[in-house]
Amino acid sequence: MKKIFDTDKRIKLGIWGLGRGANFVKSAAFLNIDVVAGCDIHPEIRERFQKIAPQAFCTPDEKEFLSCDMDAVLVATYLPDHADHVIRVLESGRHVMCEVTAFQTPADAVRLVEAVEKSGKVYNLLENYPFTKENMYLQKLWSEGFFGEFQYGEFEYLHEYRALSYGYNTYPKVLPIEPGYAVHRWRSILNYHYYCTHSLGPAMYITGLRPEAVSAVRDEVTLAGYVEGARHPTAAPSMIKMSNGGLLRNLMGSTTGDYHASLRIWGTRASAEKIHDLRIRVGGAGGGMYLLVDAKWNELGELAKETGHGGGDFWELYFFAREILTGEPAPWNIYAACDVTMAGLMAVRSEKRNGELVKIPDMRKAEDRELCRNDHGDLPVFNTSDIFPAGHETELAGQFNRMMTELYPHGNGGLILFNNVMDGIRIYADLRDAESKLQVRNAVGKLIRELPELAANIELAQKIRQRYPDSKPGHTIARVLSEQDLPKILNYEQTIRELEDWQNNLE
């Protein structure tokens, strides 16, 4: 393939936080970027990184990492640390790109934006969801005036992933946090509004608008399986007034129906929607033609789709490298990062005020910075290391995280698999297509193999609940068990025979 940039200059990149950060190694190879160093406190994650970047220096020590010869750093550490870590990188004289979200409090936003301005270095937010082929196609049409003026939109990022309250975001299997009686120090507690960028980000990128005010009302109906009394696991919608006066419903959260990149957007000349396929209604009227569109990548897009996250990871690195090498601005500079992050923080504030419309501060403005300078936000007070009572049995309590990641694993296993099968069998006769029926049959076969292991985890859950009934884990487990058909799980030999009979009756 021909060179992407018309220069032989290389960018020496360090990656700080190798769970998510390691995913960028493949994209970097195409973009004049040499990954020269990595930093992570977890030995298993460092080991995985070294396998895909054997030439890179790797260390658990932050000071040792920052002493390496690097031009830029990718920060993919825990969300509460983003602002502090980015500022440390800037003060060391490097360019920086940072995973979402950019900061946790309005006061952090002020510190961050002023550090970027003082440094003169490139800062980019690593928000990848705008850069799907469909969103980039819509952005091009929007910039050409095809859709007219933004009127209303609905953008969604629904991601039910209970295991991440108890483990690290490693693929294909979640790595349980150790010790097993201390849950994830931010994924288990933060309101879903803090993670608003995957839905709001595409809307901002497509339309070129910024969010100006937000209203959010708390949904009180939650899912089981999250740490009781910590995170509020439910739908987290907000209504945002955009800078042209149009309205956007921004939806995040944990539900029984994930949509990682769905959208509906209305302009005054045309509208579009994408749940699975992209459709555009043209003609400037409600009854206009409703057309199925095949969005195409350009040459770089074909390369991007090979590198993960629907091409988004590639484009994030591309825009960052381009700005460093050519000076051409990237979409997610510090001010856009503040806009998209602050919308989530103010949605949390609006929830606390029963849906009051709250202004979203603009960090470009000196007066807004001063209002935020000592505003330390609405963070929850929850000790993630103190969920069991003092003096607990470490051997028993230490199995809690592993058990929870196996009850709610990534993909089709544990209780997810069990309920898939029971629900799928119940409606099997009503399924319309062969593919749906095949999914159910395959799930039945998998459950027959895995049901004894699920029963063992349920027995362990009952033991922990009985030993610590009034603890946060005890309450968490009690709700999980109350929603399950425990006799079918625990009497697994009988259930396996029933499933085998069901299979045989289909033949």
Secondary structure, DSSP 4 states (H G I P E B T S, - for coil): ---SSS----EEEEEE-HHHHGGGHHHHTTTTEEEEEEE-S-HHHHHHHHHH-TTSEEES-HHHHHTS--SEEEE-S-GGGHHHHHHHHHHTT-EEEEESPS-SSHHHHHHHHHHHHHHT--EEEE--GGGSHHHHHHHHHHHTTTT-SEEEEEEEEE---GGGGTEE--SSS-EE-SSTTS--TTTTTS-GGGG-HHHHHHHHHHH---EEEEE--------TTSPTTSS--SEEEEEEEETTS-EEEEEEE--SS-EEEEEEEEESS-EEEESSSEEEE-SSSTTS-EEEE-----HHHHHHTTSSGGGHHHHHHHHHHHHHHH-PPPSS-HHHHHHHHHHHHHHHHHHHTTT--EE---TTSHHHHHHHTT--TT-----TT--SPTT--HHHHTTHHHHHHHHS-SSS-HHHHHHHHHHHHHTGGG--SHHHHHHHHHHHHHHHHHHHHHHHHHHHHHHHHHHSTTSHHHHHHHHHHHTS-HHHHHSHHHHHHHHHHHHHHH-
